Amino acid sequence: MRLWEFSGGRAIRLRLRTWFDSWRRHHNSEDATSLASIFEFDPEFVRRLLETLRLSPASFRSAISREDEMFLHQLEGYRGNRERACVAYMSVGKQMMDEVRQLAHWAFGGWEACESVLDFASGYGRFARHLVQEVSPQRVWTSDVYADALRFNREQLGVGGFASTTDPDAFECPRRFDLVFVSSLFSHLPSHRFVAWLAKLYSLLSDRGLLVFTTQGIDLADDPAGDFVFQPISESRSLDVQEYGLTFVSQAFVAGAIRAAIGDGAAWRGFPHGYLGFQDLYVVSRDPGRRFESLRYDPGLAGHVDDCRRVGDQIGLAGWAADLGASSPPRVQVFSGARCLAECVPTVERPDIAKQLGSDAFSRAGWWCRIAAGAVGSDDWITIRIARGAELERVLSLGKLKAMLRR
């Protein structure tokens, strides 16, 4: 779960608390059938989104549960715009897959040799729906504290599942896995759970297994103090904020936690700001013979569309973009169908993004471009993406122009 995918972390967190409290009061009165339902989208939008993300319409499961807190977080950030929230949700899930795939290829030579994968703290399949495009669902399991999430993943994705708990000592799992992926759980844990969950998840690995987990670096905290900061703030609508809050940790803290959970001989490596552009990524190997020197990890692209508005007889677009795995900035491209309407590179000062991404190299990550208003109609579909060469891209926005324009 993520609270830093939009700029202005403190204000976003306060709005989230208010919005989710309202959502909880509204939905507590609804029946189970309503709670288990899915969001509805224009079929044309879904078709275009899957095509743009290069996902197979025949096999990709695009259903999103109304209880999916990751989607609800995006929906709040985009002020109720379902299509923009869906683009972000699917695009982030695809980026998660792109990042984890690299680790699987490094450790096992590819997914074919990886016999079992556990998506822990999985939620409603934001990552798993991409995983089962490349790995047989029979080799994939999810685990979450929400029973509805496990049911959704089983019914929609065909994967196995195990109920999780807030107490690692109470968690039981009957099998071991070649890869355990834990997205953002450790960015919410209080200190007395951190080491215990590391030890528990490490114990689930096969002899050649890989544990991949993420944290929020201490540099992202509003008021960093020491190596560990925990705030009782959460986007979860039901979990106790003392058990599931907002956690920031230093790399030194994580190193100590790994030693405490696994021992001094643990084989691991960390990548600061290596996950989705803002979280730190850690890879722990159960096989001490793995050579981390051979791991060439590319965190890819990150960006956001902040504004789209009419400026006289033109349409102005602005946002930020960064290539986290290359020294040069990415290209920002605006398309209507196959027609490129505009292209630019980031040049605008954005110290807030430099802080979020953990490097002054991204201090000029802001971009802006303009297109003639007469070059595109209000009902035309617009795609905004960032790209590195011809081999890597990330979709930032897709929708009809009239829905994208700020009013």
C-alpha positions as CSV (number, residue, x, y, z in Angstrom):
1,M,0.0,0.0,0.0
2,R,1.3,3.4,-0.9
3,L,0.8,6.9,0.5
4,W,3.5,8.6,-1.6
5,E,2.4,8.1,-5.2
6,F,1.2,11.7,-5.2
7,S,3.1,14.7,-4.1
8,G,2.3,16.5,-0.8
9,G,2.5,13.5,1.5
10,R,1.2,15.1,4.8
11,A,-1.9,16.7,3.1
12,I,-2.7,13.5,1.2
13,R,-2.5,11.4,4.4
14,L,-4.9,13.8,6.2
15,R,-7.4,13.7,3.3
16,L,-7.1,9.9,3.1
17,R,-8.1,9.6,6.7
18,T,-11.2,11.8,6.2
19,W,-12.2,10.1,3.0
20,F,-11.8,6.5,4.2
21,D,-13.7,7.3,7.4
22,S,-16.6,8.5,5.2
23,W,-16.3,5.5,3.0
24,R,-16.4,3.1,6.0
25,R,-19.5,4.7,7.4
26,H,-21.2,4.5,4.0
27,H,-20.3,0.9,3.3
28,N,-20.9,-0.5,6.8
29,S,-24.6,-0.3,5.9
30,E,-24.3,-2.2,2.7
31,D,-24.9,-5.9,2.3
32,A,-22.2,-8.5,1.5
33,T,-23.2,-8.7,-2.2
34,S,-22.5,-5.0,-2.6
35,L,-19.2,-5.2,-0.9
36,A,-18.1,-8.1,-3.1
37,S,-19.0,-6.2,-6.3
38,I,-16.5,-4.8,-8.8
39,F,-16.0,-1.4,-10.4
40,E,-17.5,-0.9,-13.8
41,F,-15.7,0.8,-16.7
42,D,-16.5,1.7,-20.2
43,P,-15.5,-1.4,-22.3
44,E,-13.9,0.8,-24.9
45,F,-11.7,2.4,-22.2
46,V,-10.6,-1.1,-20.9
47,R,-9.8,-2.3,-24.4
48,R,-7.7,0.8,-25.1
49,L,-5.9,0.5,-21.8
50,L,-5.0,-3.1,-22.2
51,E,-3.8,-2.4,-25.7
52,T,-1.7,0.6,-24.6
53,L,-0.2,-1.5,-21.7
54,R,0.4,-4.4,-24.2
55,L,-1.7,-6.7,-22.1
56,S,-3.7,-9.5,-23.7
57,P,-7.5,-8.8,-23.6
58,A,-8.1,-12.5,-23.9
59,S,-6.2,-13.5,-20.8
60,F,-5.7,-10.5,-18.6
61,R,-8.3,-10.1,-15.7
62,S,-9.1,-6.4,-15.4
63,A,-11.9,-6.7,-12.8
64,I,-11.2,-4.4,-9.7
65,S,-13.0,-5.1,-6.5
66,R,-14.8,-2.2,-4.8
67,E,-13.0,-3.2,-1.6
68,D,-9.5,-2.9,-3.2
69,E,-7.8,-0.3,-1.0
70,M,-5.0,0.2,-3.5
71,F,-7.5,1.3,-6.1
72,L,-9.5,3.3,-3.6
73,H,-6.3,5.1,-2.7
74,Q,-5.7,6.0,-6.4
75,L,-9.4,7.0,-6.7
76,E,-9.1,9.4,-3.8
77,G,-5.9,10.9,-5.3
78,Y,-7.6,11.5,-8.6
79,R,-10.7,13.0,-6.9
80,G,-13.1,10.2,-7.9
81,N,-12.0,9.9,-11.6
82,R,-12.2,6.1,-12.1
83,E,-10.4,6.0,-15.4
84,R,-7.4,7.9,-14.2
85,A,-7.3,5.8,-11.1
86,C,-7.5,2.6,-13.2
87,V,-4.7,3.7,-15.5
88,A,-2.4,4.4,-12.4
89,Y,-3.5,1.1,-10.8
90,M,-2.8,-1.1,-13.8
91,S,0.4,0.8,-14.8
92,V,1.9,0.5,-11.3
93,G,1.0,-3.2,-11.2
94,K,2.8,-3.7,-14.6
95,Q,5.8,-1.8,-13.3
96,M,5.9,-4.0,-10.2
97,M,5.9,-7.0,-12.5
98,D,8.7,-5.5,-14.6
99,E,10.8,-5.0,-11.5
100,V,10.2,-8.5,-10.0
101,R,10.8,-10.2,-13.3
102,Q,14.4,-9.0,-13.3
103,L,15.0,-10.6,-10.0
104,A,13.4,-13.9,-11.1
105,H,15.6,-14.0,-14.2
106,W,18.7,-13.3,-12.2
107,A,18.0,-15.9,-9.5
108,F,16.4,-18.6,-11.5
109,G,17.1,-17.9,-15.2
110,G,13.4,-17.1,-15.8
111,W,10.0,-17.8,-14.6
112,E,10.0,-21.3,-16.1
113,A,12.5,-22.5,-13.4
114,C,10.7,-20.8,-10.6
115,E,8.4,-23.4,-9.2
116,S,6.3,-21.4,-6.7
117,V,5.6,-17.7,-6.0
118,L,3.9,-16.1,-2.9
119,D,2.5,-12.6,-3.2
120,F,2.3,-11.8,0.5
121,A,0.1,-8.9,1.7
122,S,-1.3,-9.2,-1.8
123,G,-4.5,-7.2,-1.5
124,Y,-6.9,-7.8,-4.4
125,G,-4.3,-8.8,-7.0
126,R,-2.8,-5.6,-8.2
127,F,0.5,-7.4,-8.8
128,A,-0.8,-11.0,-9.1
129,R,-3.0,-10.3,-12.1
130,H,0.2,-9.4,-14.0
131,L,2.2,-12.3,-12.5
132,V,-0.3,-14.9,-13.8
133,Q,0.3,-13.6,-17.4
134,E,3.7,-15.1,-17.2
135,V,3.5,-17.8,-14.5
136,S,0.9,-20.5,-14.3
137,P,-1.8,-19.7,-11.6
138,Q,-1.1,-23.2,-10.2
139,R,2.3,-22.0,-9.2
140,V,1.1,-18.7,-7.6
141,W,-0.3,-18.1,-4.1
142,T,-1.5,-14.9,-2.4
143,S,-1.8,-14.2,1.3
144,D,-3.7,-11.3,3.0
145,V,-5.5,-10.5,6.2
146,Y,-8.7,-9.9,4.2
147,A,-10.6,-13.1,3.4
148,D,-12.5,-11.3,0.6
149,A,-9.2,-10.5,-1.1
150,L,-8.2,-14.1,-1.1
151,R,-11.6,-15.1,-2.4
152,F,-11.3,-12.5,-5.2
153,N,-7.9,-13.6,-6.2
154,R,-8.9,-17.2,-6.3
155,E,-12.1,-16.6,-8.3
156,Q,-10.7,-13.9,-10.7
157,L,-7.1,-15.1,-11.1
158,G,-7.2,-18.8,-10.3
159,V,-4.4,-18.7,-7.7
160,G,-4.1,-20.4,-4.3
161,G,-4.3,-18.5,-1.1
162,F,-3.5,-18.5,2.6
163,A,-5.1,-16.3,5.3
164,S,-2.6,-14.0,7.0
165,T,-2.6,-12.4,10.5
166,T,-1.3,-9.3,12.1
167,D,0.8,-11.5,14.5
168,P,3.5,-13.4,12.6
169,D,3.6,-16.1,15.3
170,A,0.0,-16.9,14.5
171,F,0.6,-17.2,10.7
172,E,0.7,-20.8,9.4
173,C,1.7,-21.8,5.9
174,P,1.9,-25.4,4.8
175,R,4.5,-25.0,2.0
176,R,7.7,-23.2,0.9
177,F,8.3,-20.9,-2.1
178,D,11.1,-20.1,-4.5
179,L,10.1,-16.5,-4.4
180,V,8.2,-14.5,-1.7
181,F,7.3,-11.0,-2.8
182,V,6.2,-8.5,-0.1
183,S,5.2,-5.2,-1.5
184,S,4.9,-2.4,1.2
185,L,4.0,-4.5,4.2
186,F,7.2,-3.3,6.0
187,S,6.3,0.3,5.2
188,H,3.4,-0.1,7.7
189,L,4.7,-2.2,10.5
190,P,5.5,-1.1,14.1
191,S,8.9,-1.9,15.4
192,H,7.9,-5.0,17.4
193,R,6.6,-6.7,14.3
194,F,9.4,-5.8,11.8
195,V,12.0,-8.4,12.7
196,A,9.4,-11.1,13.5
197,W,7.8,-10.8,10.1
198,L,11.2,-10.8,8.4
199,A,12.0,-14.1,10.2
200,K,8.7,-15.6,9.4
201,L,8.8,-14.8,5.7
202,Y,12.4,-15.9,5.4
203,S,11.3,-19.3,6.9
204,L,8.9,-19.7,4.0
205,L,11.7,-19.9,1.4
206,S,12.8,-23.0,-0.3
207,D,16.5,-23.8,-0.2
208,R,17.1,-21.6,-3.2
209,G,14.4,-19.1,-2.4
210,L,14.4,-15.4,-2.7
211,L,12.7,-12.9,-0.4
212,V,11.9,-9.5,-2.0
213,F,10.5,-6.8,0.2
214,T,10.2,-3.0,0.2
215,T,10.3,-0.2,2.8
216,Q,9.9,3.6,2.9
217,G,13.3,5.2,3.5
218,I,13.8,7.5,6.5
219,D,14.5,10.3,4.1
220,L,10.8,10.3,3.1
221,A,9.6,11.0,6.6
222,D,8.3,14.6,7.3
223,D,10.3,14.7,10.5
224,P,13.0,12.0,10.4
225,A,14.5,11.2,13.8
226,G,16.9,8.3,14.2
227,D,16.6,5.1,12.1
228,F,12.9,4.3,12.7
229,V,9.8,6.4,12.5
230,F,6.3,5.0,13.0
231,Q,3.1,7.0,12.7
232,P,-0.3,5.6,13.6
233,I,-1.8,6.7,10.2
234,S,-3.1,4.2,7.6
235,E,-5.2,4.0,4.5
236,S,-6.6,0.7,5.7
237,R,-10.3,1.0,6.6
238,S,-10.3,-1.7,9.2
239,L,-6.8,-2.6,10.5
240,D,-5.7,-1.2,13.9
241,V,-3.3,1.8,13.2
242,Q,-1.1,0.6,16.0
243,E,-0.5,-2.6,14.1
244,Y,-0.6,-1.1,10.6
245,G,0.5,2.5,10.4
246,L,3.1,4.4,8.4
247,T,6.7,3.3,8.8
248,F,10.0,4.9,7.7
249,V,13.3,3.1,8.2
250,S,17.0,3.7,7.4
251,Q,19.1,1.2,5.5
252,A,21.1,0.7,8.7
253,F,17.9,-0.3,10.5
254,V,17.0,-2.8,7.8
255,A,20.5,-4.2,7.9
256,G,20.2,-4.7,11.6
257,A,16.8,-6.3,11.3
258,I,18.0,-8.8,8.7
259,R,20.9,-9.8,11.0
260,A,18.5,-10.2,13.9
261,A,16.0,-12.2,11.9
262,I,18.3,-14.4,9.8
263,G,21.8,-14.1,11.2
264,D,25.1,-12.5,10.4
265,G,25.6,-14.7,7.3
266,A,22.5,-13.5,5.5
267,A,23.0,-12.9,1.8
268,W,21.2,-9.7,0.8
269,R,21.3,-6.5,-1.1
270,G,19.4,-3.2,-1.0
271,F,18.4,-0.7,-3.7
272,P,17.6,2.7,-2.3
273,H,14.5,4.2,-4.1
274,G,14.6,1.1,-6.3
275,Y,10.9,0.2,-6.1
276,L,8.3,2.3,-8.0
277,G,10.6,5.3,-7.8
278,F,10.3,6.0,-4.1
279,Q,10.4,2.9,-1.9
280,D,13.6,1.0,-1.1
281,L,13.9,-2.5,-2.4
282,Y,15.6,-5.4,-0.6
283,V,16.5,-8.8,-1.9
284,V,17.4,-11.6,0.5
285,S,18.6,-15.0,-0.7
286,R,18.3,-18.3,1.2
287,D,21.1,-19.6,-1.0
288,P,24.3,-18.0,0.4
289,G,26.1,-19.0,-2.8
290,R,24.3,-16.5,-5.0
291,R,26.5,-13.7,-6.2
292,F,24.8,-10.4,-5.9
293,E,27.6,-8.8,-7.9
294,S,25.9,-10.2,-11.0
295,L,22.6,-8.6,-10.3
296,R,22.0,-5.7,-12.7
297,Y,18.8,-4.2,-11.5
298,D,17.0,-1.5,-13.5
299,P,14.2,0.4,-11.6
300,G,12.8,1.8,-14.8
301,L,10.7,4.9,-15.3
302,A,8.6,7.0,-12.9
303,G,6.3,10.0,-13.6
304,H,3.0,11.7,-13.2
305,V,0.6,14.1,-15.1
306,D,-0.1,17.0,-12.7
307,D,-2.2,19.3,-15.0
308,C,-4.1,19.4,-18.2
309,R,-5.9,22.7,-19.0
310,R,-6.8,25.1,-21.8
311,V,-4.5,28.0,-22.2
312,G,-5.9,30.3,-24.8
313,D,-6.1,28.4,-28.1
314,Q,-3.8,25.7,-26.7
315,I,-3.9,22.8,-24.3
316,G,-1.2,22.8,-21.7
317,L,0.1,19.7,-20.1
318,A,2.5,19.5,-17.1
319,G,3.9,16.9,-14.7
320,W,7.2,15.2,-13.8
321,A,9.2,12.3,-15.2
322,A,12.4,10.5,-14.4
323,D,14.4,7.6,-15.7
324,L,15.7,5.9,-12.6
325,G,17.9,3.4,-14.5
326,A,19.7,5.8,-16.9
327,S,21.7,9.0,-16.7
328,S,19.6,10.8,-19.3
329,P,16.0,12.0,-18.9
330,P,13.1,10.1,-20.5
331,R,11.0,11.5,-23.4
332,V,7.4,12.6,-22.6
333,Q,5.1,11.8,-25.5
334,V,1.4,12.8,-26.1
335,F,-0.5,10.7,-28.5
336,S,-3.9,10.7,-30.1
337,G,-4.2,7.2,-31.5
338,A,-0.9,6.6,-33.4
339,R,-0.4,10.3,-34.0
340,C,2.2,12.0,-31.8
341,L,0.8,15.5,-30.8
342,A,3.8,16.6,-28.7
343,E,7.1,15.4,-27.3
344,C,9.4,17.0,-24.7
345,V,12.0,16.1,-22.0
346,P,12.0,17.2,-18.4
347,T,13.7,20.5,-17.7
348,V,11.7,22.2,-15.0
349,E,13.0,22.5,-11.4
350,R,11.2,20.0,-9.0
351,P,13.0,19.8,-5.7
352,D,10.0,17.9,-4.3
353,I,10.6,15.1,-6.8
354,A,14.3,15.1,-6.1
355,K,13.5,14.4,-2.4
356,Q,10.9,11.7,-3.3
357,L,13.4,10.0,-5.6
358,G,16.3,10.4,-3.2
359,S,18.7,12.2,-5.6
360,D,19.5,15.7,-6.7
361,A,20.0,14.2,-10.2
362,F,16.2,14.5,-10.5
363,S,15.9,18.1,-9.4
364,R,14.9,19.1,-13.0
365,A,12.3,16.3,-13.4
366,G,9.4,18.7,-14.2
367,W,8.0,18.8,-17.8
368,W,5.5,20.8,-19.7
369,C,4.2,20.9,-23.3
370,R,1.4,22.4,-25.3
371,I,-0.7,21.3,-28.2
372,A,-3.0,23.3,-30.4
373,A,-6.6,23.0,-29.2
374,G,-7.8,22.5,-32.8
375,A,-5.5,19.5,-33.3
376,V,-7.6,17.2,-31.2
377,G,-11.3,17.0,-30.4
378,S,-12.8,16.8,-26.9
379,D,-14.0,13.2,-27.5
380,D,-10.6,12.0,-28.9
381,W,-8.6,9.6,-26.8
382,I,-5.3,10.9,-25.5
383,T,-2.4,8.9,-24.2
384,I,0.5,10.4,-22.3
385,R,3.5,8.2,-21.7
386,I,7.2,8.4,-20.9
387,A,9.8,6.4,-22.8
388,R,13.4,5.3,-22.8
389,G,14.4,4.6,-26.4
390,A,12.1,2.1,-28.0
391,E,12.4,-0.7,-25.4
392,L,10.9,0.8,-22.3
393,E,7.8,2.9,-21.6
394,R,5.3,3.7,-18.9
395,V,1.8,5.0,-19.5
396,L,0.9,8.0,-17.3
397,S,-2.6,8.8,-18.6
398,L,-5.2,7.5,-21.0
399,G,-8.6,9.0,-21.5
400,K,-10.8,11.3,-23.6
401,L,-9.6,14.9,-23.7
402,K,-12.7,16.3,-22.1
403,A,-12.3,14.0,-19.1
404,M,-8.6,15.0,-18.7
405,L,-9.1,18.8,-18.8
406,R,-9.1,20.5,-15.4
407,R,-12.2,22.5,-14.9
